[in-house]
Amino acid sequence: MIIFINGSINSGKSTVSKILQERIPNTALVELDSIRAFVDWLPTNEAIPIVHDAGIEIIKSFVKNDLNIIIPYPLLRKSYDKFVKNLDKNNTKIYAFTLSPKLEKAITNRGTRKLDKKEVDRIHYHYSIGINNPGYGETIDNSEQSPEETANEILELIKKT
């Protein structure tokens, strides 16, 4: 099983993904931001395709070794479709969930995270390009949910399919 957790900065992707990892046996958490660190000197537009390609190969390897995978990362439809096209050949079920708190909630300090101006600007940008409503998978307004409640909702949606 492959689970994409989409959403803007500060939407709860990492926190919810860690909870899901604890609850779903045999699950690897693939943080694409960690891959980005390998090429942090490259401009974003050059680095992102490299990060996506490397992520696809890592996910394929984990699937080949019978692991479930959770990927918390902001993905627009075009990028998500690239992942699915390259991963769908494995006959592994792919799920996608977008965490979409209301903008006014997303730009506030949530949990232990303290946002700086650059992050707030990036959240506004993400919302303006539709990261919070990408047109694929299930969208969850987690404005008033705890991370545990959001994880529970995701698990229930997975059970239904």
C-alpha positions in Angstrom: 0.0 0.0 0.0 1.2 3.5 -0.9 -0.3 6.5 0.9 0.4 10.0 -0.3 -0.4 12.7 2.3 -0.6 16.0 0.4 -1.0 19.5 1.7 0.7 22.8 2.2 3.3 23.6 4.8 1.8 23.4 8.3 -1.2 21.3 7.2 -0.2 18.4 9.5 1.3 16.0 6.9 4.3 15.0 8.9 2.5 14.6 12.2 -0.4 12.6 10.7 2.0 10.5 8.6 4.0 9.5 11.8 0.8 8.5 13.5 -0.2 6.4 10.5 3.2 4.8 10.4 2.8 3.7 14.0 -0.7 2.2 13.3 0.0 0.5 10.0 2.4 -2.5 10.3 5.5 -2.8 8.1 5.4 0.9 7.0 8.2 3.1 5.8 7.9 6.9 5.9 9.5 8.4 2.8 10.2 12.1 3.4 10.9 13.6 0.0 12.2 16.8 1.7 15.1 14.7 3.0 15.9 13.8 -0.6 15.8 17.5 -1.5 18.5 18.1 1.1 20.9 16.2 -1.2 20.6 18.9 -3.8 19.7 21.9 -1.7 22.1 24.0 -3.7 20.0 23.6 -6.9 17.2 26.0 -7.7 13.8 24.5 -6.8 12.7 24.1 -10.4 15.8 22.0 -11.1 15.8 20.0 -7.9 12.1 18.9 -7.8 12.3 16.6 -10.8 15.4 15.0 -9.3 13.7 14.6 -6.0 10.6 13.1 -7.6 12.6 10.6 -9.7 14.6 9.5 -6.7 11.5 9.2 -4.6 9.9 7.0 -7.2 12.9 4.7 -7.2 13.0 4.5 -3.4 9.2 3.8 -3.2 9.6 1.0 -5.9 12.4 -0.6 -3.9 10.3 -0.5 -0.7 7.3 -2.0 -2.5 9.5 -4.7 -3.9 10.4 -5.6 -0.3 6.8 -5.8 0.8 6.7 -2.6 2.7 3.8 -0.1 3.0 4.9 3.4 2.2 3.6 6.8 3.4 4.8 9.9 1.5 4.0 13.3 3.2 4.7 15.9 0.5 2.9 18.7 -1.4 2.0 17.5 -4.8 0.0 19.2 -7.6 -2.0 16.9 -9.9 0.7 16.7 -12.6 3.3 15.6 -10.2 1.0 13.1 -8.5 0.1 11.7 -11.9 3.8 11.1 -12.6 4.2 9.2 -9.4 1.1 7.1 -10.0 2.2 6.4 -13.6 5.6 5.1 -12.4 4.3 3.2 -9.4 1.0 1.7 -10.7 2.8 -1.1 -12.4 3.5 -2.8 -9.1 -0.2 -3.8 -8.5 0.0 -1.9 -5.1 -3.0 0.0 -3.9 -2.3 3.7 -4.0 -4.2 6.2 -1.8 -4.0 10.0 -1.8 -5.2 12.3 1.0 -4.9 16.1 1.0 -4.9 17.8 4.3 -6.6 21.1 3.8 -7.1 23.2 6.9 -8.7 26.6 6.3 -6.0 29.1 5.3 -6.4 31.2 8.4 -5.7 28.1 10.4 -2.8 27.0 8.3 -0.9 30.3 8.7 -1.0 30.1 12.5 1.4 28.3 14.8 0.1 24.7 15.2 1.5 22.2 17.6 5.2 23.0 18.3 5.9 24.6 14.9 6.6 28.3 14.9 6.1 29.8 11.4 8.4 32.5 10.0 7.4 35.0 7.4 8.9 32.9 4.5 6.8 29.9 5.6 3.6 32.0 5.8 4.3 33.3 2.4 4.9 29.8 1.1 1.6 28.7 2.6 -0.2 31.5 0.8 1.5 30.5 -2.4 0.6 26.8 -2.0 -3.1 27.8 -1.5 -3.0 30.1 -4.5 -1.8 27.2 -6.8 -4.2 24.7 -5.4 -2.0 22.4 -3.3 -4.9 22.3 -0.8 -7.4 21.2 -3.4 -5.5 19.3 -6.1 -8.3 17.4 -7.8 -7.2 13.9 -6.9 -7.8 11.6 -3.9 -9.7 12.6 -0.8 -9.5 16.1 0.7 -9.8 16.4 4.4 -10.5 19.7 6.1 -8.6 19.1 9.3 -9.0 22.6 10.7 -10.7 21.5 13.8 -9.3 17.9 14.1 -6.5 16.7 16.2 -3.8 14.8 14.2 -5.1 11.6 15.8 -8.6 12.3 14.5 -7.3 13.0 11.0 -5.3 9.8 11.1 -8.4 7.9 12.2 -10.4 9.4 9.3 -7.8 8.3 6.8 -7.7 4.8 8.2 -11.5 4.6 8.0 -11.4 5.9 4.3 -8.8 3.2 3.5 -11.0 0.5 5.1 -13.9 1.5 2.9 -12.0 0.8 -0.3 
